[in-house]
Amino acid sequence: MLTEKKAIIAGGGRGIGKAIAKAFVGAGAEVLLVARNKTDLEAAQKELSPLGRVEVISADVSLETDSAAVAQKAYDLWGRLDILVNAAGVYGPIGPLAEANVAEWRKAIDINLFGTFLMMRATVPLMKKSGRGKIVNFSGGGEGAYANFAAYAASKGAVVRLTETAAEELKSFNIEVNAIAPGAVNTKLLDDLLKAGPEKAGEETYKRSLEQKASGGVPPEKAAELAVFLASDAANGISGRIISAIRDDYRNFPSRLKEIMESDIYTWRRIKPQDRGYNW
């Protein structure tokens, strides 16, 4: 599905990002993995290189200079870019917002929101030159209230609106932008939550997370399969949508393209009284 496509995967050193990298290479793409941790990058490259071409670059996507360097490396490698996946993310401080560490709160915004924005800003010019492109972001906790995870929810909510806005702005350039809600995947984020404990995470959230850890959670391959679909020609015409890797029948989206794109299905909207049958 992605034969000869060139892709940047931010957060590709581990977790969901690495699962996406594996799926992309398996589908025929060449990938450039981006992460801060060089050890993770080297391990991912060693694991995935037998499947296809895997390049790596150590970079902090929350820094403008680093995101620009990633885009430059992609250009040096391929002379073009077809796909950007923004899978880098952190929870930030866990606990009541009135007790949150301000520096850690800002860091979550920097990585989750500014990291996504800066990577898009750096790579969109390459896609414009190619005449097309696909951008896949991650909404995570951006679909609703998430008590005790204010930084994460706020940053991911902003990513959702950024995704919808960029989709509208870039449609004339044949660049499509969507966001994935991956479900409860067992990654380092889950470990961070469990480490915070029930006092900070909240009793119910902590209990659900313990059960998730024990059950294995949602396989990261679910998000990877959806990412492959969104990055492929099969998803042409789909843009500005927030799509669940575990709840949405996305493989049948092409047959429902008109209904999806001419409505607010799979978008984030304010619900008015009239939408619920009230006349006030």
C-alpha positions as a Markdown table, in Angstrom:
| # | Residue | x | y | z |
|---|---|---|---|---|
| 1 | Met | 0.0 | 0.0 | 0.0 |
| 2 | Leu | 3.0 | 2.3 | 0.5 |
| 3 | Thr | 5.4 | 1.2 | -2.1 |
| 4 | Glu | 8.2 | 3.7 | -2.6 |
| 5 | Lys | 6.6 | 6.2 | -0.2 |
| 6 | Lys | 8.9 | 8.3 | 1.9 |
| 7 | Ala | 7.8 | 8.9 | 5.5 |
| 8 | Ile | 9.0 | 10.6 | 8.6 |
| 9 | Ile | 7.8 | 9.1 | 11.9 |
| 10 | Ala | 8.3 | 11.3 | 14.9 |
| 11 | Gly | 8.4 | 9.2 | 18.1 |
| 12 | Gly | 9.5 | 6.2 | 16.0 |
| 13 | Gly | 11.9 | 4.8 | 18.5 |
| 14 | Arg | 9.5 | 2.9 | 20.6 |
| 15 | Gly | 5.8 | 2.2 | 21.4 |
| 16 | Ile | 3.2 | 3.1 | 18.8 |
| 17 | Gly | 5.7 | 5.0 | 16.7 |
| 18 | Lys | 7.9 | 2.0 | 16.3 |
| 19 | Ala | 4.8 | -0.2 | 15.5 |
| 20 | Ile | 3.9 | 2.3 | 12.8 |
| 21 | Ala | 7.4 | 2.2 | 11.4 |
| 22 | Lys | 7.3 | -1.6 | 11.2 |
| 23 | Ala | 4.0 | -1.5 | 9.4 |
| 24 | Phe | 5.1 | 1.2 | 7.0 |
| 25 | Val | 8.3 | -0.6 | 6.0 |
| 26 | Gly | 6.3 | -3.8 | 5.7 |
| 27 | Ala | 3.9 | -2.0 | 3.3 |
| 28 | Gly | 6.9 | -0.8 | 1.1 |
| 29 | Ala | 7.7 | 2.6 | 2.5 |
| 30 | Glu | 11.1 | 4.0 | 3.4 |
| 31 | Val | 11.1 | 5.6 | 6.8 |
| 32 | Leu | 13.1 | 8.2 | 8.8 |
| 33 | Leu | 12.6 | 7.6 | 12.5 |
| 34 | Val | 12.8 | 10.6 | 14.9 |
| 35 | Ala | 13.3 | 10.4 | 18.7 |
| 36 | Arg | 15.4 | 12.0 | 21.4 |
| 37 | Asn | 16.7 | 8.7 | 22.7 |
| 38 | Lys | 19.6 | 7.5 | 20.5 |
| 39 | Thr | 19.6 | 4.1 | 22.1 |
| 40 | Asp | 15.9 | 3.5 | 21.3 |
| 41 | Leu | 16.5 | 4.7 | 17.7 |
| 42 | Glu | 19.5 | 2.4 | 17.2 |
| 43 | Ala | 17.6 | -0.6 | 18.6 |
| 44 | Ala | 14.6 | 0.2 | 16.3 |
| 45 | Gln | 16.8 | 0.6 | 13.3 |
| 46 | Lys | 18.5 | -2.7 | 14.0 |
| 47 | Glu | 15.2 | -4.5 | 14.4 |
| 48 | Leu | 13.5 | -3.0 | 11.4 |
| 49 | Ser | 16.3 | -2.7 | 8.8 |
| 50 | Pro | 16.0 | -6.3 | 7.6 |
| 51 | Leu | 12.5 | -5.4 | 6.5 |
| 52 | Gly | 13.5 | -2.4 | 4.4 |
| 53 | Arg | 15.2 | 1.0 | 4.4 |
| 54 | Val | 15.2 | 2.6 | 7.9 |
| 55 | Glu | 17.0 | 5.8 | 8.6 |
| 56 | Val | 17.2 | 7.6 | 12.0 |
| 57 | Ile | 17.9 | 11.0 | 13.4 |
| 58 | Ser | 18.1 | 12.0 | 17.1 |
| 59 | Ala | 16.0 | 15.2 | 17.5 |
| 60 | Asp | 13.7 | 17.0 | 19.9 |
| 61 | Val | 10.6 | 17.8 | 17.9 |
| 62 | Ser | 9.6 | 20.6 | 20.3 |
| 63 | Leu | 12.6 | 22.6 | 19.1 |
| 64 | Glu | 12.3 | 24.6 | 15.9 |
| 65 | Thr | 15.9 | 24.0 | 14.9 |
| 66 | Asp | 15.6 | 20.2 | 15.4 |
| 67 | Ser | 12.3 | 19.9 | 13.4 |
| 68 | Ala | 14.0 | 21.9 | 10.6 |
| 69 | Ala | 17.0 | 19.5 | 10.7 |
| 70 | Val | 14.6 | 16.5 | 10.4 |
| 71 | Ala | 13.0 | 18.0 | 7.3 |
| 72 | Gln | 16.4 | 18.7 | 5.8 |
| 73 | Lys | 17.6 | 15.2 | 6.4 |
| 74 | Ala | 14.5 | 13.8 | 4.6 |
| 75 | Tyr | 15.2 | 16.1 | 1.7 |
| 76 | Asp | 18.8 | 15.0 | 1.6 |
| 77 | Leu | 17.8 | 11.4 | 1.7 |
| 78 | Trp | 15.0 | 11.4 | -0.8 |
| 79 | Gly | 14.5 | 14.9 | -2.3 |
| 80 | Arg | 10.8 | 14.7 | -1.3 |
| 81 | Leu | 8.5 | 13.7 | 1.4 |
| 82 | Asp | 5.1 | 11.8 | 1.1 |
| 83 | Ile | 4.1 | 11.2 | 4.7 |
| 84 | Leu | 4.5 | 12.7 | 8.2 |
| 85 | Val | 3.5 | 10.8 | 11.3 |
| 86 | Asn | 3.5 | 12.7 | 14.6 |
| 87 | Ala | 3.5 | 10.0 | 17.3 |
| 88 | Ala | 5.8 | 11.6 | 19.8 |
| 89 | Gly | 4.0 | 12.4 | 23.1 |
| 90 | Val | 4.1 | 12.6 | 26.9 |
| 91 | Tyr | 1.4 | 12.7 | 29.6 |
| 92 | Gly | 3.0 | 15.6 | 31.5 |
| 93 | Pro | 2.2 | 16.1 | 35.2 |
| 94 | Ile | -0.4 | 13.7 | 36.6 |
| 95 | Gly | -2.6 | 15.0 | 39.4 |
| 96 | Pro | -4.9 | 17.9 | 40.3 |
| 97 | Leu | -4.2 | 20.9 | 38.0 |
| 98 | Ala | -3.8 | 23.2 | 41.0 |
| 99 | Glu | -0.9 | 21.1 | 42.2 |
| 100 | Ala | 0.7 | 20.6 | 38.7 |
| 101 | Asn | 4.4 | 21.5 | 38.2 |
| 102 | Val | 4.3 | 24.4 | 35.8 |
| 103 | Ala | 7.5 | 23.5 | 34.0 |
| 104 | Glu | 6.3 | 19.9 | 33.3 |
| 105 | Trp | 2.9 | 21.3 | 32.2 |
| 106 | Arg | 4.7 | 23.5 | 29.6 |
| 107 | Lys | 6.9 | 20.6 | 28.5 |
| 108 | Ala | 3.8 | 18.5 | 27.7 |
| 109 | Ile | 2.4 | 21.4 | 25.6 |
| 110 | Asp | 5.8 | 21.8 | 23.9 |
| 111 | Ile | 6.1 | 18.1 | 23.0 |
| 112 | Asn | 2.5 | 17.2 | 22.2 |
| 113 | Leu | 1.3 | 20.4 | 20.6 |
| 114 | Phe | 4.3 | 22.4 | 19.5 |
| 115 | Gly | 6.1 | 19.2 | 18.4 |
| 116 | Thr | 3.2 | 18.4 | 16.1 |
| 117 | Phe | 3.0 | 21.9 | 14.8 |
| 118 | Leu | 6.8 | 22.3 | 14.3 |
| 119 | Met | 7.1 | 19.1 | 12.4 |
| 120 | Met | 4.1 | 20.0 | 10.2 |
| 121 | Arg | 5.6 | 23.5 | 9.7 |
| 122 | Ala | 8.9 | 22.1 | 8.7 |
| 123 | Thr | 7.7 | 19.4 | 6.3 |
| 124 | Val | 4.7 | 20.9 | 4.6 |
| 125 | Pro | 6.9 | 22.8 | 2.1 |
| 126 | Leu | 8.4 | 19.5 | 1.0 |
| 127 | Met | 4.9 | 18.1 | 0.4 |
| 128 | Lys | 3.8 | 21.2 | -1.5 |
| 129 | Lys | 6.7 | 20.7 | -3.8 |
| 130 | Ser | 5.6 | 17.1 | -4.4 |
| 131 | Gly | 2.1 | 18.2 | -5.1 |
| 132 | Arg | 0.6 | 16.0 | -2.4 |
| 133 | Gly | 1.1 | 14.6 | 1.1 |
| 134 | Lys | -0.4 | 12.8 | 4.1 |
| 135 | Ile | -0.1 | 13.9 | 7.7 |
| 136 | Val | -1.1 | 11.6 | 10.6 |
| 137 | Asn | -1.4 | 13.1 | 14.0 |
| 138 | Phe | -2.4 | 11.6 | 17.4 |
| 139 | Ser | -5.4 | 12.8 | 19.4 |
| 140 | Gly | -5.0 | 10.5 | 22.4 |
| 141 | Gly | -6.9 | 12.2 | 25.3 |
| 142 | Gly | -8.0 | 15.1 | 23.1 |
| 143 | Glu | -11.6 | 13.9 | 22.7 |
| 144 | Gly | -13.0 | 14.8 | 26.1 |
| 145 | Ala | -12.4 | 15.7 | 29.7 |
| 146 | Tyr | -9.6 | 13.7 | 31.4 |
| 147 | Ala | -9.5 | 14.5 | 35.1 |
| 148 | Asn | -6.0 | 14.7 | 36.6 |
| 149 | Phe | -4.4 | 14.8 | 33.1 |
| 150 | Ala | -5.0 | 18.4 | 32.3 |
| 151 | Ala | -1.8 | 19.0 | 30.4 |
| 152 | Tyr | -2.2 | 15.9 | 28.2 |
| 153 | Ala | -5.9 | 16.5 | 27.5 |
| 154 | Ala | -5.4 | 20.2 | 26.7 |
| 155 | Ser | -2.4 | 19.6 | 24.4 |
| 156 | Lys | -4.2 | 16.7 | 22.6 |
| 157 | Gly | -7.4 | 18.7 | 22.3 |
| 158 | Ala | -5.3 | 21.4 | 20.6 |
| 159 | Val | -3.8 | 18.8 | 18.3 |
| 160 | Val | -7.4 | 17.9 | 17.2 |
| 161 | Arg | -8.2 | 21.5 | 16.3 |
| 162 | Leu | -4.8 | 21.9 | 14.6 |
| 163 | Thr | -5.5 | 18.8 | 12.6 |
| 164 | Glu | -8.9 | 20.1 | 11.4 |
| 165 | Thr | -7.5 | 23.6 | 10.7 |
| 166 | Ala | -4.5 | 22.3 | 8.8 |
| 167 | Ala | -6.8 | 20.0 | 6.7 |
| 168 | Glu | -8.8 | 23.0 | 5.6 |
| 169 | Glu | -5.8 | 25.1 | 4.9 |
| 170 | Leu | -3.9 | 22.5 | 3.0 |
| 171 | Lys | -6.6 | 20.9 | 0.9 |
| 172 | Ser | -5.8 | 23.0 | -2.1 |
| 173 | Phe | -2.3 | 21.6 | -2.1 |
| 174 | Asn | -3.6 | 18.0 | -2.0 |
| 175 | Ile | -2.3 | 17.5 | 1.5 |
| 176 | Glu | -4.6 | 15.5 | 3.8 |
| 177 | Val | -4.4 | 15.7 | 7.6 |
| 178 | Asn | -6.0 | 13.3 | 10.0 |
| 179 | Ala | -5.7 | 12.3 | 13.7 |
| 180 | Ile | -5.7 | 8.8 | 15.2 |
| 181 | Ala | -7.3 | 7.9 | 18.6 |
| 182 | Pro | -5.2 | 4.8 | 19.3 |
| 183 | Gly | -7.1 | 3.4 | 22.3 |
| 184 | Ala | -5.5 | 2.3 | 25.6 |
| 185 | Val | -2.2 | 1.0 | 24.4 |
| 186 | Asn | 0.4 | -0.4 | 26.8 |
| 187 | Thr | 3.3 | 2.1 | 26.3 |
| 188 | Lys | 5.6 | 4.1 | 28.5 |
| 189 | Leu | 2.7 | 6.5 | 29.1 |
| 190 | Leu | 0.8 | 3.7 | 30.9 |
| 191 | Asp | 3.9 | 3.0 | 33.0 |
| 192 | Asp | 4.1 | 6.7 | 33.9 |
| 193 | Leu | 0.4 | 6.7 | 35.0 |
| 194 | Leu | 0.9 | 3.6 | 37.2 |
| 195 | Lys | 4.0 | 5.2 | 38.7 |
| 196 | Ala | 2.0 | 8.3 | 39.7 |
| 197 | Gly | -0.3 | 6.1 | 41.7 |
| 198 | Pro | -4.1 | 6.3 | 42.5 |
| 199 | Glu | -3.7 | 9.5 | 44.6 |
| 200 | Lys | -2.6 | 11.5 | 41.6 |
| 201 | Ala | -4.2 | 9.6 | 38.7 |
| 202 | Gly | -7.5 | 9.0 | 40.4 |
| 203 | Glu | -8.8 | 5.8 | 41.8 |
| 204 | Glu | -11.0 | 4.8 | 38.8 |
| 205 | Thr | -8.3 | 5.7 | 36.2 |
| 206 | Tyr | -5.7 | 3.9 | 38.2 |
| 207 | Lys | -7.9 | 0.8 | 38.5 |
| 208 | Arg | -8.7 | 0.7 | 34.8 |
| 209 | Ser | -5.0 | 1.1 | 34.0 |
| 210 | Leu | -4.0 | -1.8 | 36.2 |
| 211 | Glu | -6.5 | -3.9 | 34.4 |
| 212 | Gln | -5.2 | -2.7 | 31.1 |
| 213 | Lys | -1.6 | -3.5 | 32.0 |
| 214 | Ala | -2.7 | -7.0 | 33.1 |
| 215 | Ser | -4.7 | -7.7 | 29.9 |
| 216 | Gly | -2.1 | -6.3 | 27.6 |
| 217 | Gly | -4.2 | -3.4 | 26.4 |
| 218 | Val | -4.9 | -2.5 | 22.8 |
| 219 | Pro | -2.2 | -3.8 | 20.5 |
| 220 | Pro | -0.2 | -0.9 | 19.0 |
| 221 | Glu | -0.6 | -2.7 | 15.7 |
| 222 | Lys | -4.2 | -1.4 | 15.6 |
| 223 | Ala | -3.0 | 2.2 | 15.4 |
| 224 | Ala | -0.3 | 1.1 | 12.9 |
| 225 | Glu | -2.8 | -0.5 | 10.6 |
| 226 | Leu | -4.9 | 2.7 | 10.7 |
| 227 | Ala | -1.8 | 4.8 | 10.0 |
| 228 | Val | -1.0 | 2.7 | 7.0 |
| 229 | Phe | -4.5 | 3.2 | 5.7 |
| 230 | Leu | -4.5 | 7.0 | 6.2 |
| 231 | Ala | -1.1 | 7.3 | 4.6 |
| 232 | Ser | -2.1 | 5.3 | 1.5 |
| 233 | Asp | -4.0 | 6.1 | -1.6 |
| 234 | Ala | -7.0 | 4.1 | -0.3 |
| 235 | Ala | -7.7 | 7.1 | 2.0 |
| 236 | Asn | -7.5 | 9.7 | -0.7 |
| 237 | Gly | -10.1 | 12.4 | 0.0 |
| 238 | Ile | -10.4 | 11.8 | 3.7 |
| 239 | Ser | -9.1 | 14.8 | 5.7 |
| 240 | Gly | -9.7 | 16.7 | 8.9 |
| 241 | Arg | -11.1 | 13.7 | 10.7 |
| 242 | Ile | -10.3 | 12.1 | 14.1 |
| 243 | Ile | -10.5 | 8.4 | 13.7 |
| 244 | Ser | -10.5 | 5.6 | 16.3 |
| 245 | Ala | -8.2 | 2.7 | 15.7 |
| 246 | Ile | -10.5 | 0.4 | 17.6 |
| 247 | Arg | -14.1 | 1.7 | 17.1 |
| 248 | Asp | -14.3 | 3.0 | 13.6 |
| 249 | Asp | -14.9 | 0.9 | 10.5 |
| 250 | Tyr | -12.3 | 2.9 | 8.5 |
| 251 | Arg | -11.7 | 0.3 | 5.9 |
| 252 | Asn | -15.1 | 1.1 | 4.5 |
| 253 | Phe | -14.6 | 4.9 | 4.5 |
| 254 | Pro | -13.9 | 5.0 | 0.8 |
| 255 | Ser | -17.4 | 3.8 | 0.0 |
| 256 | Arg | -18.8 | 6.5 | 2.4 |
| 257 | Leu | -16.5 | 9.3 | 1.4 |
| 258 | Lys | -19.3 | 11.7 | 0.3 |
| 259 | Glu | -21.3 | 11.3 | 3.6 |
| 260 | Ile | -18.2 | 11.7 | 5.7 |
| 261 | Met | -16.7 | 14.7 | 4.0 |
| 262 | Glu | -20.0 | 16.6 | 3.6 |
| 263 | Ser | -20.8 | 16.3 | 7.3 |
| 264 | Asp | -19.3 | 16.7 | 10.7 |
| 265 | Ile | -18.8 | 13.0 | 11.2 |
| 266 | Tyr | -15.5 | 12.1 | 12.9 |
| 267 | Thr | -14.9 | 15.8 | 13.9 |
| 268 | Trp | -14.8 | 17.7 | 17.1 |
| 269 | Arg | -17.8 | 20.0 | 17.5 |
| 270 | Arg | -19.8 | 22.0 | 20.0 |
| 271 | Ile | -23.2 | 20.4 | 20.7 |
| 272 | Lys | -26.1 | 22.8 | 20.7 |
| 273 | Pro | -29.5 | 22.2 | 22.4 |
| 274 | Gln | -31.2 | 21.7 | 19.0 |
| 275 | Asp | -28.8 | 18.8 | 18.3 |
| 276 | Arg | -30.4 | 17.0 | 21.2 |
| 277 | Gly | -34.0 | 17.9 | 20.4 |
| 278 | Tyr | -34.4 | 20.9 | 22.7 |
| 279 | Asn | -35.9 | 24.2 | 21.4 |
| 280 | Trp | -33.9 | 26.6 | 23.5 |
